[in-house]
């Protein structure tokens, strides 16, 4: 399926007509009810019964759509080298999903928010994660005494600010840091020099690119894996970043910035798939006083974050999330929620679908089917399930536009990019109106 018109001709689509674009453009949904429903469904959990969430952004690229509103410049990675990266107009969506344990490409999608021209990505992500955790608690997925919810993310997120904004919910954040970062240690026992003065807030500097600045880690673990060989994790306790009044911290200009302690992990492996050079991965966790078991579970949960990227590829290539040529941003939101509902149906139909494998595909267990194989067998499952909609009534197509007439309503063109930009200094932030 490449267009919505082709979808109307599918067997599962009982109402075949050419006005599907107009119907979707004038349709409506209740995202609040959908979010509550998704939070109440059975969720995948880790081996210890813990909920592990992942947050990431996927872009719906619309480069040749000047009449589409609220488009932003989306970062697209180039092949081979970072200098080939591009910024393409489109709609960025922030997804939150619950991860499964083990090697799988299944996730449970829980929320999706489109980032608008006037939105601050960090603030929107903090509010999205807080609302998702609150809905899980209200649905009874987490109760008092259960292990904390883990949230894993990539280096594009400001994990320090998110850990400060999500200090109240029972969550622990684990995120990757760039290899050019600098972290700080505690200053040690408070002392006063001969001239007095304020005690130091920061200790020694730990530079990722300078091994001579590293100190002996508190926890070291070595784990054998089938995919990456020997994985070694070296964890340093009570490491914090140096915060400055920039970015989301501009709203805290009148107060002293906090000291956010956490655990810094350096993960190294023997090999990578495709004979690539294995570079170390730096992770920072918002929890302290970690045990060897905690360190292993943190970096293993972070590796499960890539299952969400497999879901993005499945949504785009198989479910055709970005295939329709939709004009309005609100219509794109509605179609996105329909795709999430379809993915949830496939996830719930996993134990019911049969393995209709191709002759060149390997056989697998029924409960280990991939999303593509479950979708292949969903047609047989659909025939035995209840249908909430009534039978379609026979009708005739409308007359359409008269022959020879032209569309005289010229569509409005919209600019691409942010309409509200973040101030670069405290002075500009304080003098900004409103």
N, C-alpha and C positions, 0 to 999 in steps of 0.2 A: 504494500500500500504506500503510494507516494503522495496522494492527494486525498482530501475528504470525499471527493466525488467517487474515487475508487473504493473508499470504505463503504459508501452507501450501496455498492453493488456486491458486497461480500455476503456470504450465506448467513452469517451471524447477525448481520444488520437487517432487521425485519422491515424497516421502513426505507425503501430505496427511493430516493428523489435527488434532484439536482440542487436543491436549495439548502444543502447541509451547511454550507458556509454561512448563509444568512441565519439559519436556525442556531448555529453556534454563536454567531455574533449577537443575537438577541436573547440567548439563553442566560441562565443564572444558576448559581450554586450557593451553598451555605458552607464556606470553609470551616466555620467554627464547629458545626456539627460533624463534619468529616474528620476534623482533628480529634474531637472527643471519641468518635467511633474507632479511629485507628489506634488511639491510646488504650482502648478497652479490649482490643483483640489480643489473642495469645502472642507473646513476644518471644523472640529467641534470646537466650541468656548464655552467659559463660558457664564453664564447668562448675564453678562455685556458686551458681545461681545469681550472679551479678549482672546487672544491665549495663551494657557497653554501647554508648552512642557515638556516632561519627557525624561531623558537620563538614560540608564541602559545598563549593559553588560550581555549577555547570551552566554554560552559556548557550542560549538560543540565538544563534547568529542571524542577523537580518541586515546584511550590508547593502542590498539593493532595494531597500524599502524606505524611501524618504518620507512617505506619508504615514509611517508607523510612529507612534508617539512614545515618549519616555525610553528611548534607546540610550544606551551607554556604550562607551568604548571598552570592549571586552578583551582581556589579554588572552592571546592564542599562542601556544608554544610552537616554535618552529622545529623542523626536523634537522638533527645534526648538531646545531650550535644555537646558543642563546641569541646571537646577533640576528637570527632569522625570525625571532618573535615578532608578532604583529598585534596591532590593536584594531579590532574589527567591530563595527557597530552591531549591537544586539541587546538582548534582554538577559541579564545575569540572574540566576535563581539560586537561592541558598537552601539546601536540603539537609534535613536531620533524619537519621535512620538508626535503627537498632541492629547491631552486628551479631552474627552467629559465631559459634566456635568451630574450629577446624577449617579445613580447606573447602571453601564453598564460595559461590558467587551470589548467594541469596542475602538480602537485607530486608528489614521491615521499615518501609518509608513511613515517617510520622509527621513530617511537616515540610512545607515549601513556601518560601517567601521571595517575591521578586524585589530586587534592589532598584529603587527608583532614583531619579536624578537628584532629589533633595535628601536622600538618605545617607547616613553615615554607616558604613558597612560594619564597623566594630560595634556600634550601639545597636544596630538591628540584630546582629548575631547574638549579642548578650540577651536582648529581650526575647528572641526566638528560643534560645536554649532554656531560659528561665520558664517561659510559658510551657515548653515541652515537658520539662521536669515536673512542673506543677500539675499538668494533666495526667502524667503517669502516676503521681501520688494520689490524685483524686480518683483515678480508676482502680486503685488498689494494687498496682504493679509494684509499688515500693511501700513498705511499712517500717515503722520504727523498730530498730534492731537489725534490719537487713544491711548488707554491705553497701557502701557508698556507690553511687552511679559514676562510672568512668566516662569521660568525654574525650575523644581523640581527635586531633586536627593536624593540619599541615602547617608549614612555616609561613603561609600567607596571612595567618591570624595573629593578632596581638594577644598572645596567651597570658601575658602579665596582666593586662587590663581585664581580660575576661575572668581570670581567677579572682581579681578584686571585685568585679561586678557580681560574680556568682559565689560570694563568700557565704551567703546564708543557706542556699539549698545544699542537700547532702550529695555533693558532686566532687570529683577529683579530676582535674584536667591534665592531659598528657598531650604535648605538642612537640613538633620538630622545630629546631632552631637552625638558622642559617650558619654556614661554616665560618663566617667572618664576624660572628658575634663576640662580645666581651661580657663576662659575668664577674660578680664580686663575691668575696667571702665576708664573714663576720669580722668586726674589728678586734675581737678578743676582749680580755678583761679591760674595763674602763680605768683609765689612768689620767692623771692631771700633770702637765708639765710645769716647769718652774714659772712660766708666765701665765698659767691658767688657760682659759679658753674652753670652747665647747668640745665635748668628747666626740671622737670620730664615729661616724655612722657606717662607714664601709671599711672593709679590710683589704686584703691583697686582691690583685686583679688576676683573673683566669681568662687568658686569651685562647680561643680555639685554635688559631693558626700557629701558636707558639707552644710547642710541647714543654719547653723549659719553665713555663708558668704554671703547669699542672702540678698538683700535689697528689700524694698517695690517696687513692679512693678508700672510702669506708666499706664499700661492698663491691666484690668482684665475683661474677658468675660466668661459667662456661657451659654452654648448652650445645649438644649435637643436633643438627637439623638435617633433613633429607634434601632440602632445596638449596640451602645456603652453606652447608658444611658446618664447621665449628663457629658458633656465635659467642663472642665475648662481650660482656657488658660491665663497664666500670662506672660506679655511681658515687658521686660526691654529695654529701648531705649539707643542707642549709646554705645553698647557693642562691643568690638573688640578683636580678638585673638592676642596672642603674636607670632609674626613672627620671625623666625630664618633662617639663611642662610643654609637651608637644603632642600633636595628634589628639586622641581622646582625653588626655590628661589636662587639656586646656581648661576644662570645666572645674578642675581642682586647683586653680591658680591661687586661691586665697588660703590654701591649707598646705601643710607639709605632706609631701608625698610619702606613702607608706613603704615599708621594707617587706617585700614579698618573698619569704623563704620558700625554697623548694628543693627538689632533688635533681641534679644534673647527671645525665646518663650518656656515656659514649659507647655506641654499639658498633662493633666491627665484625665482619663475616669473612669467610675464606673465599667464597666465589659468589657470582651472580649469574642468573640465567642469561644465555647469549654470550658468555665469555667476556663480560664487561668488567672493567676495573672496579673492584669493591672499595668505595670510599666510606669513611666513617660517618655515622649518623648521630647527630646530637639531639637528645631529647631532654625536655624539662617537664617535671611533674610538680604540681602544686602541693603535694603531700611531702612530709619529712619523716625522718626516723624509719626509713624503709628497710625491710628485711630482704634477704636474697630472693625469696619467693615473690615478694612484691615487685622487685626490679624485673624479674623474668616475665611476670604477668603484664607489666606495663609495656615493655617493648614488643611483646607478642600481640597485645591488643592493638598497638599502633600499626603493626603490619596488617592486621585485619581491616584497617581503614581502606585499603585498596579494593575491597569488595564493593564499596560504594562507587568507585570509578567503573567497575565492571557493570554495575547497574545503570550508570549513565550511558554506557555504550549500548546496552540492551534496550534502553528506552529510546535511543535515537535510531539505532539500526533495525531493530525488530518491531518495536511498538510505534515507530515513526512519530516520536514526540515533536521533533523539529521539522517534519516534512511539510505540514500544511502552510500555505502562504497566508498567514493571518495578518491583518492590518493593525488592529487595536490591541493595546497591552492588556486590557481587561479580558478580551477574548482569549489571549494567550494564557492568562491565569486560569480561566475555566478549562481550557484544553489540558493544561498541566495537571489539574486536579482529576480530570477524567483518566489521564494516563496513570496517575498514582492509584486510582481506584481499580484500574485494570491490572496493574502490577500486584496489588493486594489480592485480587481474585486468583491470580495465578499462584501466588504464594500459599493461599489457603487450599488450593486444589492439588497441591503436591502429592498427598497420599492417595488421591483418586485417579490421577492421570496414569496412563500406560506408556511404556517406553516404545514409541513408534520410531525406532532408530533407522537410519539409513544403512545400506549394506556395508559401507566403509566405516561406520561408527562402531565404537566399542560398546558392549552391553554394560549396563550399570544397575545398581540396586534401585528398586522403585522409589525409595525415600531419598535417593541421592541424585535425582534428575536435575538437570540444569534448567534455568528459566526458559531457554529456547525449546527444550524437549517437552516441558510441561505445556507451553503454549501450543506445540504441535499436537498434543493429545487433548487439548482443552475442548476441541470441537465435539469429541465423543462424550466428554463430561457434561457439556452444556445441554445435551439432549435429555439428560436424566435429572436436571436440576429445575427448581421452580423459577418462573419468570415473573418478576414483579409488575411488568407492564402489560397492558391489555393488548389484544390482537389488533393489528392495524386495520383501519377501515379503507376500503377501496376508494380511490379518488382519481381525478384526472389532473394532469399537470396544468399549471397556470398558462395564460397566453404569452407571458414574457414581454420583452420590449418589442414594440412594433418594428416591422422590417424597414430598414433605412434610417431609423432614428438614431441619434447619438446621445451619449451621456453628457448632459450640460452641467452637472454638479462636479466641479473640479475639487479633487481631494486636497486637503490642507497638508502642507509639508512642514515637518518638525525638525528642529536642530538636534544634534547628537551631543551628549555630554552632560556633565553635572550643571545644575542650576544653582546649587549652594555649595561653595567650596570651603574647605577648612582653612582657618587663619593660620599663618605661619609663625606668628609670635603672640605673646600674651597681650601686648599693647594693642595689636590689631583685633584680637579676640574681644577685649574689653570695650573697645570703641565701636564695635559692630552694632548697628541698630537692631533692636529686638532681642 
